[in-house]
Amino acid sequence: MGETIGWIGVGSIGHRMAKHLAKAGYSLVVADAGSTARAPEGSKIAKSNAEVAASAETIILSLPDGKISVLVAKEIAAAPNRKAKTVIDTSTIGIGAAEEAAAILAAVGVTYIDAPVSGGIAGADKATLSVMLACPEEHYERFKPLMAHMGKPFHIGPRAGQGQAVKLLNNFLSAAAQSASCEAIAFGVKQGIPMAKILEVVNVSTGRNTATDDKSPRRIINEAYDAGFTAALQAKDVSLYLENARKSGISDEVATAVLDVWKKFEKDWPGADITHMYPYTRDGRVPPKKG
């Protein structure tokens, strides 16, 4: 077996990413505060994050939010018999949380690499994720081969937080495209034009985006609604983008409007997949009928 990699967080994206490392011959030591049931076959299951830190020099995180990433960074920093030297955080947590986690680990001599990913469950399954590494060049070159097992690595810049910036702006663009595309397609369908015909035209025209060339033809037109990413997570990411955009001093009218749409959707349809935005929009943005 190859090098031992610590892995913390085997949720819907994390377990899919981890399986590629297992297939590539890496030994995995896995922990998850919720459940390790989806850890790749053959993984060693750790009882705590501290045990992971004592078992592997390199640890990869795939966690829900910034508070949890910071908490895990503190646990790694405080771990007795710590072996960990590098933590690669693939979570979407925001600039401030990435900077905080980096500072916590730097204080005990552990390198933190800000490395959020994009591409959803499909990209995680196929190992086609975009991996946005923000770290010094030498760390990027060292860990590029490892991260290439899960997708296409990009070197964003030298400091923690820069990877988060690109991930957040990407997710804002995706959220804006999804909500706008649902409005546009619903409008066309109301005029008696089949969705398939609308997509055929738009996808060779200037309105093309991932909502029209991927989500709509693969997950909406067939009413599967299975992108595997919830409206709540979408709203969280747009909120993080808007928070950081405001700090930067840029105009944020579009982001404000987009966040309002996603927050209302999440409130009206709790737990909905992001692709449910289409029937929600088509039906006038009202909660589903009960019973």
Backbone as CSV, one residue per row, in Angstrom:
resi,resn,N_x,N_y,N_z,CA_x,CA_y,CA_z,C_x,C_y,C_z
1,MET,0.838,-1.194,0.000,0.000,0.000,0.000,0.875,1.246,0.000
2,GLY,0.288,2.360,-0.481,1.048,3.592,-0.556,1.024,4.358,0.746
3,GLU,1.372,5.624,0.658,1.411,6.507,1.817,0.077,6.507,2.557
4,THR,0.139,6.631,3.881,-1.081,6.714,4.679,-1.591,8.154,4.678
5,ILE,-2.852,8.328,4.324,-3.500,9.633,4.297,-4.607,9.645,5.340
6,GLY,-4.638,10.664,6.164,-5.739,10.850,7.084,-6.893,11.528,6.359
7,TRP,-8.115,11.084,6.638,-9.282,11.685,5.979,-10.344,11.949,7.035
8,ILE,-10.758,13.198,7.157,-11.788,13.565,8.121,-12.985,14.144,7.377
9,GLY,-14.088,13.404,7.412,-15.315,13.831,6.747,-15.622,13.005,5.517
10,VAL,-16.518,12.017,5.671,-16.893,11.174,4.525,-18.386,11.334,4.234
11,GLY,-18.774,12.592,4.016,-20.148,12.910,3.631,-20.371,12.649,2.156
12,SER,-21.353,13.331,1.575,-21.753,13.036,0.196,-20.646,13.290,-0.821
13,ILE,-19.821,14.293,-0.591,-18.690,14.555,-1.481,-17.431,13.848,-0.979
14,GLY,-17.190,13.913,0.320,-15.959,13.373,0.898,-15.737,11.906,0.620
15,HIS,-16.767,11.086,0.779,-16.549,9.648,0.572,-16.279,9.322,-0.886
16,ARG,-16.826,10.129,-1.765,-16.590,9.913,-3.195,-15.153,10.281,-3.570
17,MET,-14.645,11.351,-2.971,-13.270,11.745,-3.222,-12.289,10.730,-2.634
18,ALA,-12.584,10.301,-1.415,-11.682,9.384,-0.719,-11.514,8.069,-1.462
19,LYS,-12.572,7.609,-2.109,-12.497,6.305,-2.778,-11.448,6.306,-3.895
20,HIS,-11.218,7.472,-4.506,-10.226,7.533,-5.576,-8.810,7.355,-5.024
21,LEU,-8.572,7.879,-3.827,-7.260,7.678,-3.208,-7.073,6.213,-2.829
22,ALA,-8.138,5.595,-2.323,-8.049,4.173,-1.974,-7.745,3.337,-3.216
23,LYS,-8.410,3.667,-4.325,-8.179,2.933,-5.570,-6.760,3.140,-6.089
24,ALA,-6.194,4.315,-5.789,-4.837,4.626,-6.243,-3.769,3.975,-5.359
25,GLY,-4.193,3.301,-4.293,-3.249,2.561,-3.470,-2.863,3.207,-2.164
26,TYR,-3.490,4.329,-1.833,-3.201,4.976,-0.560,-3.935,4.263,0.576
27,SER,-3.279,4.141,1.708,-3.935,3.657,2.916,-4.637,4.840,3.566
28,LEU,-5.871,4.655,4.001,-6.643,5.745,4.582,-6.977,5.469,6.041
29,VAL,-6.818,6.518,6.854,-7.285,6.489,8.238,-8.408,7.507,8.308
30,VAL,-9.614,7.048,8.594,-10.811,7.871,8.410,-11.528,8.141,9.726
31,ALA,-11.995,9.386,9.866,-12.845,9.763,10.995,-13.979,10.632,10.488
32,ASP,-15.104,10.547,11.150,-16.254,11.401,10.839,-17.121,11.472,12.088
33,ALA,-17.442,12.668,12.536,-18.229,12.824,13.760,-19.631,12.259,13.614
34,GLY,-20.111,12.166,12.372,-21.436,11.615,12.132,-21.409,10.115,11.971
35,SER,-20.805,9.662,10.866,-20.738,8.231,10.574,-19.590,7.963,9.615
36,THR,-18.918,6.851,9.822,-17.850,6.429,8.912,-18.322,5.287,8.019
37,ALA,-19.632,5.091,7.941,-20.180,3.969,7.166,-19.787,4.034,5.695
38,ARG,-19.564,5.244,5.192,-19.227,5.388,3.772,-17.725,5.502,3.519
39,ALA,-16.924,5.229,4.536,-15.472,5.215,4.324,-15.122,4.137,3.299
40,PRO,-14.120,4.382,2.441,-13.747,3.379,1.444,-13.392,2.041,2.094
41,GLU,-13.730,0.987,1.402,-13.430,-0.355,1.909,-11.933,-0.492,2.166
42,GLY,-11.585,-1.060,3.289,-10.177,-1.241,3.644,-9.596,-0.123,4.465
43,SER,-10.360,0.950,4.676,-9.867,2.063,5.486,-9.765,1.652,6.948
44,LYS,-8.802,2.245,7.640,-8.747,2.107,9.090,-9.659,3.169,9.677
45,ILE,-10.556,2.775,10.557,-11.487,3.723,11.160,-10.915,4.234,12.476
46,ALA,-10.737,5.546,12.546,-10.207,6.175,13.754,-11.351,6.548,14.687
47,LYS,-11.101,6.499,15.985,-12.114,6.843,16.969,-12.216,8.346,17.196
48,SER,-11.217,9.095,16.725,-11.229,10.538,16.948,-10.357,11.219,15.900
49,ASN,-10.514,12.532,15.779,-9.654,13.301,14.886,-8.220,13.307,15.389
50,ALA,-8.050,13.252,16.705,-6.705,13.192,17.280,-5.992,11.918,16.860
51,GLU,-6.738,10.827,16.764,-6.135,9.573,16.307,-5.690,9.674,14.857
52,VAL,-6.475,10.361,14.042,-6.072,10.586,12.644,-4.775,11.389,12.616
53,ALA,-4.711,12.427,13.443,-3.527,13.288,13.488,-2.282,12.541,13.936
54,ALA,-2.464,11.480,14.716,-1.333,10.681,15.194,-0.965,9.562,14.232
55,SER,-1.746,9.423,13.143,-1.560,8.285,12.243,-1.043,8.645,10.858
56,ALA,-1.164,9.922,10.459,-0.819,10.299,9.083,-0.149,11.660,9.043
57,GLU,0.832,11.815,8.157,1.497,13.112,7.987,0.632,14.088,7.204
58,THR,-0.193,13.552,6.309,-1.064,14.388,5.490,-2.518,14.054,5.813
59,ILE,-3.308,15.078,6.105,-4.723,14.899,6.424,-5.553,15.734,5.460
60,ILE,-6.600,15.130,4.911,-7.529,15.834,4.033,-8.856,16.001,4.759
61,LEU,-9.406,17.210,4.721,-10.686,17.507,5.348,-11.760,17.704,4.289
62,SER,-12.960,17.186,4.559,-14.133,17.448,3.727,-15.299,17.653,4.686
63,LEU,-15.511,18.918,5.077,-16.392,19.236,6.200,-17.495,20.221,5.796
64,PRO,-18.564,20.311,6.603,-19.724,21.108,6.203,-19.557,22.620,6.221
65,ASP,-18.779,23.156,7.180,-18.713,24.609,7.283,-17.462,25.061,8.031
66,GLY,-17.308,26.375,8.136,-16.114,26.957,8.726,-15.948,26.670,10.199
67,LYS,-17.047,26.684,10.953,-16.948,26.412,12.387,-16.366,25.026,12.638
68,ILE,-16.805,24.069,11.846,-16.316,22.702,12.030,-14.870,22.585,11.585
69,SER,-14.489,23.232,10.487,-13.097,23.189,10.041,-12.162,23.782,11.096
70,VAL,-12.570,24.892,11.691,-11.745,25.514,12.730,-11.647,24.603,13.946
71,LEU,-12.761,23.990,14.325,-12.757,23.066,15.461,-11.820,21.887,15.200
72,VAL,-11.893,21.327,13.997,-11.027,20.192,13.651,-9.565,20.619,13.628
73,ALA,-9.295,21.823,13.132,-7.921,22.331,13.143,-7.393,22.406,14.570
74,LYS,-8.231,22.850,15.507,-7.827,22.915,16.917,-7.556,21.518,17.473
75,GLU,-8.376,20.554,17.085,-8.187,19.181,17.569,-6.891,18.580,17.027
76,ILE,-6.591,18.870,15.773,-5.340,18.374,15.193,-4.151,19.032,15.874
77,ALA,-4.247,20.346,16.077,-3.141,21.076,16.721,-2.873,20.565,18.128
78,ALA,-3.929,20.169,18.833,-3.782,19.739,20.226,-3.552,18.240,20.372
79,ALA,-3.535,17.513,19.270,-3.454,16.049,19.344,-2.129,15.583,19.941
80,PRO,-2.182,14.684,20.918,-0.940,14.116,21.457,-0.302,13.191,20.428
81,ASN,1.014,13.086,20.455,1.736,12.224,19.505,1.399,12.569,18.057
82,ARG,1.212,13.854,17.819,0.808,14.288,16.481,1.866,13.969,15.438
83,LYS,1.450,13.308,14.390,2.307,12.996,13.252,2.038,13.943,12.087
84,ALA,0.850,14.528,12.076,0.399,15.369,10.963,1.330,16.550,10.720
85,LYS,1.666,16.756,9.454,2.492,17.886,9.045,1.764,18.819,8.077
86,THR,0.757,18.267,7.378,0.025,19.059,6.396,-1.461,18.725,6.472
87,VAL,-2.290,19.762,6.466,-3.738,19.593,6.410,-4.241,20.257,5.132
88,ILE,-4.930,19.482,4.300,-5.500,19.983,3.049,-7.012,20.041,3.233
89,ASP,-7.559,21.241,3.223,-8.984,21.429,3.520,-9.761,21.646,2.230
90,THR,-10.563,20.653,1.836,-11.345,20.749,0.604,-12.733,21.325,0.846
91,SER,-13.011,21.743,2.070,-14.337,22.243,2.444,-14.559,23.669,1.926
92,THR,-15.835,24.034,1.775,-16.198,25.411,1.448,-16.548,26.100,2.759
93,ILE,-15.663,26.973,3.230,-15.801,27.501,4.588,-15.697,29.024,4.679
94,GLY,-15.339,29.690,3.606,-15.179,31.140,3.649,-13.754,31.559,3.961
95,ILE,-13.435,32.770,3.598,-12.066,33.277,3.715,-11.611,33.354,5.171
96,GLY,-12.448,33.919,6.037,-12.065,34.098,7.432,-11.769,32.793,8.139
97,ALA,-12.603,31.786,7.912,-12.399,30.487,8.563,-11.126,29.826,8.067
98,ALA,-10.835,29.947,6.779,-9.600,29.367,6.233,-8.380,30.050,6.843
99,GLU,-8.429,31.363,6.975,-7.317,32.090,7.587,-7.150,31.690,9.052
100,GLU,-8.267,31.504,9.756,-8.201,31.125,11.172,-7.627,29.721,11.342
101,ALA,-8.103,28.792,10.531,-7.590,27.416,10.604,-6.102,27.380,10.280
102,ALA,-5.692,28.156,9.278,-4.281,28.204,8.903,-3.420,28.724,10.052
103,ALA,-3.904,29.754,10.748,-3.139,30.333,11.861,-3.029,29.349,13.026
104,ILE,-4.107,28.646,13.314,-4.104,27.658,14.404,-3.057,26.584,14.143
105,LEU,-3.015,26.086,12.936,-2.094,25.002,12.602,-0.658,25.501,12.449
106,ALA,-0.503,26.703,11.905,0.840,27.260,11.760,1.522,27.425,13.112
107,ALA,0.745,27.702,14.136,1.299,27.906,15.472,1.957,26.653,16.040
108,VAL,1.589,25.482,15.503,2.206,24.230,15.969,3.027,23.573,14.856
109,GLY,3.331,24.355,13.818,4.205,23.860,12.757,3.551,22.978,11.724
110,VAL,2.232,23.053,11.611,1.500,22.252,10.616,1.076,23.165,9.466
111,THR,1.336,22.737,8.244,0.954,23.505,7.051,-0.523,23.290,6.736
112,TYR,-1.238,24.378,6.486,-2.647,24.317,6.095,-2.751,24.732,4.631
113,ILE,-3.410,23.904,3.836,-3.635,24.226,2.428,-5.132,24.393,2.199
114,ASP,-5.505,25.576,1.765,-6.885,25.912,1.434,-7.158,25.342,0.042
115,ALA,-8.066,24.346,-0.058,-8.228,23.631,-1.335,-9.674,23.236,-1.604
116,PRO,-10.609,24.192,-1.664,-12.000,23.830,-1.940,-12.142,23.213,-3.330
117,VAL,-13.235,22.462,-3.502,-13.465,21.762,-4.763,-14.814,22.150,-5.346
118,SER,-14.955,21.987,-6.654,-16.219,22.267,-7.326,-16.478,21.187,-8.366
119,GLY,-17.741,20.856,-8.526,-18.112,19.841,-9.515,-19.211,18.918,-9.033
120,GLY,-19.573,19.045,-7.756,-20.696,18.287,-7.232,-20.445,16.799,-7.131
121,ILE,-21.526,16.050,-6.872,-21.380,14.609,-6.694,-20.942,13.929,-7.990
122,ALA,-21.366,14.480,-9.130,-20.956,13.884,-10.408,-19.449,14.022,-10.591
123,GLY,-18.919,15.216,-10.294,-17.485,15.431,-10.413,-16.696,14.619,-9.413
124,ALA,-17.253,14.472,-8.212,-16.582,13.663,-7.196,-16.560,12.195,-7.602
125,ASP,-17.652,11.704,-8.169,-17.716,10.313,-8.621,-16.715,10.036,-9.741
126,LYS,-16.617,10.974,-10.676,-15.799,10.770,-11.878,-14.368,11.273,-11.730
127,ALA,-14.037,11.852,-10.569,-12.718,12.440,-10.339,-12.428,13.562,-11.330
128,THR,-13.455,14.398,-11.567,-13.298,15.538,-12.469,-13.519,16.868,-11.741
129,LEU,-13.416,16.860,-10.430,-13.585,18.083,-9.667,-12.522,19.124,-10.022
130,SER,-12.885,20.377,-9.913,-11.885,21.442,-9.935,-11.376,21.588,-8.501
131,VAL,-10.064,21.508,-8.318,-9.464,21.581,-6.988,-8.639,22.860,-6.920
132,MET,-9.047,23.792,-6.062,-8.472,25.133,-6.042,-7.510,25.279,-4.872
133,LEU,-6.241,25.055,-5.108,-5.261,25.064,-4.024,-4.652,26.452,-3.842
134,ALA,-4.738,26.948,-2.622,-4.115,28.222,-2.271,-3.047,27.930,-1.228
135,CYS,-1.808,28.062,-1.635,-0.664,27.711,-0.784,0.599,28.142,-1.524
136,PRO,1.752,28.157,-0.859,2.999,28.450,-1.573,3.222,27.456,-2.710
137,GLU,3.927,27.906,-3.721,4.148,27.113,-4.934,4.739,25.742,-4.630
138,GLU,5.692,25.679,-3.683,6.341,24.397,-3.410,5.365,23.369,-2.833
139,HIS,4.397,23.828,-2.047,3.395,22.908,-1.510,2.443,22.455,-2.612
140,TYR,2.102,23.377,-3.502,1.250,23.006,-4.634,1.904,21.919,-5.466
141,GLU,3.178,22.082,-5.799,3.867,21.100,-6.618,3.970,19.753,-5.902
142,ARG,4.151,19.802,-4.598,4.279,18.558,-3.840,2.967,17.779,-3.808
143,PHE,1.850,18.478,-3.616,0.580,17.780,-3.424,-0.295,17.720,-4.677
144,LYS,0.155,18.338,-5.751,-0.600,18.280,-7.004,-0.867,16.840,-7.453
145,PRO,0.113,15.936,-7.438,-0.164,14.555,-7.861,-1.211,13.864,-6.986
146,LEU,-1.186,14.128,-5.687,-2.167,13.533,-4.788,-3.572,14.023,-5.131
147,MET,-3.727,15.329,-5.283,-5.048,15.894,-5.539,-5.542,15.582,-6.948
148,ALA,-4.630,15.282,-7.855,-5.017,14.945,-9.225,-5.795,13.635,-9.290
149,HIS,-5.713,12.810,-8.269,-6.519,11.592,-8.241,-8.005,11.906,-8.097
150,MET,-8.321,13.124,-7.650,-9.710,13.495,-7.406,-10.261,14.510,-8.397
151,GLY,-9.372,15.086,-9.207,-9.831,16.078,-10.171,-8.669,16.848,-10.771
152,LYS,-8.952,18.045,-11.240,-7.932,18.886,-11.875,-7.479,19.960,-10.900
153,PRO,-6.224,19.904,-10.440,-5.733,20.917,-9.495,-5.405,22.235,-10.196
154,PHE,-5.699,23.327,-9.511,-5.334,24.667,-9.966,-4.607,25.364,-8.823
155,HIS,-3.510,26.053,-9.146,-2.835,26.851,-8.120,-3.411,28.252,-8.170
156,ILE,-4.167,28.609,-7.125,-4.881,29.888,-7.117,-3.996,31.033,-6.643
157,GLY,-3.172,30.769,-5.643,-2.335,31.814,-5.072,-1.592,31.279,-3.866
158,PRO,-0.811,32.128,-3.192,0.075,31.646,-2.131,-0.523,31.560,-0.740
159,ARG,-1.724,32.125,-0.508,-2.187,32.194,0.884,-3.591,31.624,1.069
160,ALA,-3.803,31.096,2.275,-5.104,30.552,2.650,-6.174,31.631,2.520
161,GLY,-7.304,31.254,1.973,-8.405,32.185,1.735,-8.596,32.473,0.270
162,GLN,-7.521,32.396,-0.515,-7.651,32.683,-1.946,-8.404,31.573,-2.678
163,GLY,-8.210,30.338,-2.229,-8.982,29.239,-2.803,-10.456,29.421,-2.495
164,GLN,-10.752,29.821,-1.258,-12.135,30.078,-0.871,-12.751,31.185,-1.722
165,ALA,-11.982,32.212,-2.018,-12.505,33.326,-2.815,-12.979,32.844,-4.181
166,VAL,-12.171,32.014,-4.841,-12.558,31.513,-6.158,-13.743,30.560,-6.049
167,LYS,-13.746,29.701,-5.019,-14.872,28.793,-4.837,-16.164,29.558,-4.600
168,LEU,-16.113,30.594,-3.760,-17.318,31.353,-3.461,-17.829,32.116,-4.677
169,LEU,-16.942,32.726,-5.432,-17.416,33.449,-6.608,-17.976,32.486,-7.647
170,ASN,-17.367,31.299,-7.740,-17.890,30.284,-8.654,-19.287,29.848,-8.231
171,ASN,-19.474,29.597,-6.936,-20.780,29.139,-6.473,-21.834,30.227,-6.580
172,PHE,-21.415,31.481,-6.414,-22.350,32.586,-6.634,-22.800,32.615,-8.086
173,LEU,-21.852,32.483,-9.015,-22.209,32.463,-10.432,-23.130,31.290,-10.751
174,SER,-22.840,30.125,-10.165,-23.670,28.950,-10.398,-25.080,29.154,-9.853
175,ALA,-25.172,29.739,-8.662,-26.483,29.986,-8.049,-27.282,31.000,-8.861
176,ALA,-26.601,32.037,-9.325,-27.272,33.048,-10.146,-27.767,32.431,-11.448
177,ALA,-26.925,31.608,-12.072,-27.299,30.965,-13.329,-28.476,30.012,-13.133
178,GLN,-28.456,29.264,-12.025,-29.540,28.318,-11.772,-30.870,29.023,-11.594
179,SER,-30.883,30.055,-10.763,-32.146,30.759,-10.505,-32.625,31.496,-11.748
180,ALA,-31.725,32.155,-12.467,-32.124,32.880,-13.670,-32.577,31.933,-14.775
181,SER,-31.876,30.812,-14.925,-32.236,29.847,-15.965,-33.608,29.237,-15.712
182,CYS,-33.909,28.961,-14.438,-35.224,28.412,-14.112,-36.326,29.406,-14.476
183,GLU,-36.093,30.690,-14.201,-37.072,31.699,-14.591,-37.242,31.736,-16.103
184,ALA,-36.138,31.757,-16.816,-36.191,31.876,-18.268,-36.863,30.664,-18.908
185,ILE,-36.482,29.472,-18.447,-37.061,28.250,-19.026,-38.546,28.156,-18.706
186,ALA,-38.916,28.490,-17.468,-40.336,28.470,-17.106,-41.133,29.440,-17.970
187,PHE,-40.551,30.600,-18.249,-41.204,31.564,-19.138,-41.435,30.955,-20.522
188,GLY,-40.413,30.322,-21.083,-40.543,29.731,-22.407,-41.570,28.615,-22.450
189,VAL,-41.567,27.772,-21.421,-42.539,26.672,-21.372,-43.963,27.218,-21.300
190,LYS,-44.148,28.318,-20.572,-45.483,28.930,-20.477,-45.972,29.451,-21.832
191,GLN,-45.025,29.663,-22.762,-45.401,30.105,-24.107,-45.684,28.919,-25.031
192,GLY,-45.675,27.715,-24.455,-45.978,26.523,-25.234,-44.779,25.908,-25.934
193,ILE,-43.564,26.314,-25.544,-42.352,25.789,-26.185,-41.791,24.677,-25.308
194,PRO,-41.537,23.494,-25.853,-40.992,22.400,-25.043,-39.639,22.765,-24.436
195,MET,-39.385,22.308,-23.215,-38.123,22.597,-22.565,-36.944,22.111,-23.408
196,ALA,-37.090,20.939,-24.004,-35.997,20.394,-24.812,-35.634,21.343,-25.952
197,LYS,-36.633,21.964,-26.571,-36.360,22.890,-27.680,-35.683,24.162,-27.151
198,ILE,-36.134,24.651,-26.017,-35.497,25.826,-25.408,-34.023,25.552,-25.152
199,LEU,-33.728,24.401,-24.553,-32.344,24.050,-24.229,-31.509,23.857,-25.493
200,GLU,-32.111,23.284,-26.520,-31.383,23.079,-27.781,-30.870,24.407,-28.334
201,VAL,-31.714,25.418,-28.258,-31.335,26.725,-28.794,-30.369,27.457,-27.859
202,VAL,-30.732,27.509,-26.571,-29.919,28.253,-25.617,-28.501,27.697,-25.545
203,ASN,-28.365,26.383,-25.630,-27.042,25.770,-25.457,-26.111,25.932,-26.655
204,VAL,-26.583,26.564,-27.702,-25.676,26.983,-28.785,-25.747,28.504,-28.949
205,SER,-26.250,29.163,-27.906,-26.422,30.616,-27.939,-25.769,31.245,-26.708
206,THR,-25.958,32.545,-26.558,-25.218,33.276,-25.525,-25.724,33.032,-24.108
207,GLY,-26.891,32.419,-23.956,-27.411,32.172,-22.613,-26.914,30.886,-21.975
208,ARG,-26.098,30.146,-22.672,-25.643,28.847,-22.180,-24.904,28.967,-20.843
209,ASN,-25.177,28.061,-19.934,-24.477,27.976,-18.652,-24.665,26.570,-18.101
210,THR,-24.102,26.294,-16.939,-24.179,24.922,-16.417,-25.601,24.507,-16.071
211,ALA,-26.463,25.463,-15.768,-27.853,25.116,-15.482,-28.583,24.671,-16.742
212,THR,-28.199,25.227,-17.893,-28.874,24.848,-19.143,-28.226,23.656,-19.827
213,ASP,-26.889,23.517,-19.701,-26.255,22.413,-20.435,-25.980,21.183,-19.586
214,ASP,-26.256,21.262,-18.263,-26.053,20.096,-17.412,-27.281,19.800,-16.562
215,LYS,-27.586,20.688,-15.631,-28.665,20.384,-14.678,-30.025,20.238,-15.356
216,SER,-30.354,21.141,-16.271,-31.681,21.072,-16.894,-31.864,19.824,-17.754
217,PRO,-30.937,19.512,-18.674,-31.143,18.319,-19.500,-30.944,17.006,-18.766
218,ARG,-30.162,16.999,-17.696,-29.846,15.744,-17.010,-30.689,15.497,-15.763
219,ARG,-31.169,16.575,-15.132,-31.790,16.383,-13.820,-33.144,17.079,-13.651
220,ILE,-33.503,17.954,-14.581,-34.768,18.679,-14.452,-35.796,18.216,-15.473
221,ILE,-35.405,18.125,-16.727,-36.379,17.759,-17.763,-36.977,16.383,-17.514
222,ASN,-36.212,15.491,-16.875,-36.699,14.147,-16.546,-37.311,14.072,-15.146
223,GLU,-37.366,15.231,-14.471,-37.935,15.360,-13.132,-37.206,14.500,-12.099
224,ALA,-35.908,14.273,-12.318,-35.110,13.521,-11.341,-34.768,14.393,-10.133
225,TYR,-34.450,15.647,-10.378,-34.135,16.604,-9.318,-33.116,16.032,-8.334
226,ASP,-31.984,15.611,-8.869,-31.015,14.870,-8.055,-29.580,15.367,-8.217
227,ALA,-29.394,16.683,-8.163,-28.037,17.224,-8.257,-27.208,16.853,-7.034
228,GLY,-27.876,16.525,-5.927,-27.158,16.116,-4.726,-26.599,17.275,-3.920
229,PHE,-27.139,18.470,-4.137,-26.702,19.661,-3.405,-27.955,20.398,-2.978
230,THR,-28.093,20.669,-1.694,-29.340,21.231,-1.200,-29.409,22.746,-1.352
231,ALA,-30.645,23.231,-1.348,-30.857,24.676,-1.392,-30.235,25.349,-0.182
232,ALA,-30.240,24.664,0.954,-29.642,25.238,2.164,-28.151,25.467,1.986
233,LEU,-27.465,24.499,1.372,-26.028,24.658,1.131,-25.769,25.747,0.095
234,GLN,-26.634,25.819,-0.912,-26.493,26.876,-1.914,-26.627,28.247,-1.258
235,ALA,-27.637,28.386,-0.403,-27.836,29.664,0.290,-26.645,29.980,1.189
236,LYS,-26.102,28.956,1.854,-24.935,29.164,2.714,-23.770,29.711,1.911
237,ASP,-23.518,29.125,0.729,-22.383,29.549,-0.080,-22.570,30.954,-0.636
238,VAL,-23.777,31.276,-1.078,-24.030,32.632,-1.589,-23.924,33.643,-0.453
239,SER,-24.384,33.248,0.734,-24.267,34.140,1.893,-22.805,34.413,2.235
240,LEU,-21.979,33.369,2.175,-20.544,33.550,2.418,-19.931,34.476,1.367
241,TYR,-20.330,34.263,0.106,-19.824,35.137,-0.962,-20.202,36.589,-0.686
242,LEU,-21.479,36.811,-0.367,-21.965,38.175,-0.162,-21.270,38.835,1.024
243,GLU,-21.092,38.080,2.094,-20.394,38.606,3.276,-18.997,39.089,2.914
244,ASN,-18.274,38.267,2.149,-16.908,38.629,1.774,-16.870,39.693,0.687
245,ALA,-17.866,39.695,-0.203,-17.940,40.727,-1.240,-18.135,42.104,-0.612
246,ARG,-18.994,42.155,0.392,-19.242,43.433,1.065,-17.992,43.939,1.768
247,LYS,-17.229,43.022,2.341,-15.982,43.418,2.990,-14.986,43.988,1.989
248,SER,-15.054,43.513,0.754,-14.107,43.962,-0.267,-14.488,45.305,-0.860
249,GLY,-15.736,45.735,-0.650,-16.162,47.044,-1.120,-16.716,47.087,-2.523
250,ILE,-16.956,45.903,-3.149,-17.514,45.904,-4.504,-19.028,46.051,-4.454
251,SER,-19.652,46.322,-5.590,-21.114,46.351,-5.674,-21.659,44.946,-5.454
252,ASP,-22.790,44.862,-4.788,-23.320,43.533,-4.459,-24.822,43.402,-4.689
253,GLU,-25.401,44.254,-5.549,-26.842,44.216,-5.758,-27.318,42.876,-6.307
254,VAL,-26.556,42.312,-7.250,-26.961,41.042,-7.848,-26.892,39.922,-6.816
255,ALA,-25.797,39.873,-6.078,-25.641,38.834,-5.062,-26.724,38.946,-3.997
256,THR,-27.095,40.170,-3.623,-28.149,40.364,-2.629,-29.464,39.785,-3.123
257,ALA,-29.787,40.049,-4.391,-31.035,39.533,-4.968,-31.007,38.011,-5.071
258,VAL,-29.866,37.463,-5.497,-29.747,36.016,-5.636,-29.889,35.328,-4.288
259,LEU,-29.242,35.885,-3.260,-29.356,35.292,-1.934,-30.798,35.318,-1.440
260,ASP,-31.511,36.406,-1.682,-32.909,36.491,-1.259,-33.735,35.369,-1.893
261,VAL,-33.495,35.093,-3.170,-34.230,34.034,-3.872,-33.954,32.675,-3.228
262,TRP,-32.675,32.381,-2.980,-32.315,31.068,-2.436,-32.752,30.912,-0.988
263,LYS,-32.709,31.972,-0.219,-33.163,31.885,1.173,-34.668,31.644,1.232
264,LYS,-35.425,32.309,0.370,-36.872,32.093,0.332,-37.177,30.667,-0.118
265,PHE,-36.462,30.191,-1.126,-36.656,28.826,-1.615,-36.392,27.815,-0.510
266,GLU,-35.273,27.990,0.184,-34.909,27.047,1.246,-35.954,27.075,2.360
267,LYS,-36.496,28.242,2.656,-37.529,28.361,3.691,-38.824,27.683,3.250
268,ASP,-39.197,27.881,1.978,-40.462,27.340,1.473,-40.392,25.833,1.204
269,TRP,-39.198,25.368,0.755,-39.018,23.949,0.433,-37.830,23.400,1.230
270,PRO,-37.968,23.210,2.533,-36.844,22.729,3.347,-36.307,21.397,2.828
271,GLY,-34.977,21.324,2.723,-34.341,20.084,2.285,-34.345,19.852,0.787
272,ALA,-34.851,20.807,0.011,-34.955,20.622,-1.434,-33.593,20.582,-2.109
273,ASP,-33.504,19.809,-3.177,-32.336,19.817,-4.050,-32.345,21.132,-4.830
274,ILE,-31.169,21.595,-5.225,-31.119,22.873,-5.954,-31.909,22.826,-7.261
275,THR,-32.045,21.640,-7.858,-32.777,21.549,-9.119,-34.289,21.668,-8.930
276,HIS,-34.764,21.531,-7.679,-36.182,21.789,-7.419,-36.507,23.273,-7.598
277,MET,-35.490,24.092,-7.805,-35.739,25.502,-8.080,-36.634,25.661,-9.307
278,TYR,-36.580,24.704,-10.253,-37.412,24.861,-11.455,-38.904,24.747,-11.158
279,PRO,-39.387,23.638,-10.557,-40.823,23.608,-10.281,-41.264,24.699,-9.309
280,TYR,-40.390,25.060,-8.395,-40.695,26.139,-7.455,-40.920,27.454,-8.207
281,THR,-40.050,27.752,-9.161,-40.164,28.977,-9.953,-41.363,28.900,-10.896
282,ARG,-41.507,27.773,-11.566,-42.606,27.571,-12.524,-43.964,27.792,-11.866
283,ASP,-44.074,27.371,-10.601,-45.359,27.452,-9.905,-45.529,28.723,-9.080
284,GLY,-44.677,29.718,-9.336,-44.859,31.020,-8.705,-44.173,31.201,-7.378
285,ARG,-43.168,30.375,-7.103,-42.404,30.454,-5.857,-43.308,30.379,-4.631
286,VAL,-44.072,29.314,-4.587,-44.927,29.063,-3.424,-44.547,27.713,-2.830
287,PRO,-44.777,27.522,-1.538,-44.470,26.215,-0.934,-45.301,25.121,-1.572
288,PRO,-44.804,23.884,-1.592,-45.585,22.784,-2.161,-46.839,22.525,-1.339
289,LYS,-47.885,22.053,-2.013,-49.133,21.752,-1.315,-48.931,20.517,-0.431
290,LYS,-49.504,20.557,0.755,-49.400,19.429,1.674,-50.550,18.455,1.428
291,GLY,-50.224,17.170,1.690,-51.246,16.148,1.541,-51.335,15.614,0.147
